[in-house]
Amino acid sequence: MVEEDPELQVLRERRLAQVQQQRLQEEAMETERSQHEEQKQDVLRQIMTSEAKERLGRVRLTYPEIASGVENQLIMLYQSGRLPGKIDDPTLKKLLGQLQNQNRKEIKIVRK
């Protein structure tokens, strides 16, 4: 058998330790993300009716950034105490319509 160089062995051990540490950090971050998402979903279950949650789920399929924005706004309103009651489907439609109007860019064509 061939003897391994001690320096090479030390380098391998260091690299293995780095990889293991990185994996542990990634797992911790993933756990934290999933806990945060779970808390977010718990709050949304409390403040939205099932019909509104279904509509937001359908919006998420086509416009994930808009759905996330709506969720964050609703959670902020809930946490600040400015949410009067549960959000139902018509209220969510109205909110989505307002967001759509804000994000819509108006194009004007001027002919001379």
Secondary structure, DSSP 8 states (H G I E B T S, - for coil): -----HHHHHHHHHHHHHHHHHHHHHHHHHHHHHHHHHHHHHHHHHHB-HHHHHHHHHHHHH-HHHHHHHHHHHHHHHHHT---S-B-HHHHHHHHHHHHHHH---------
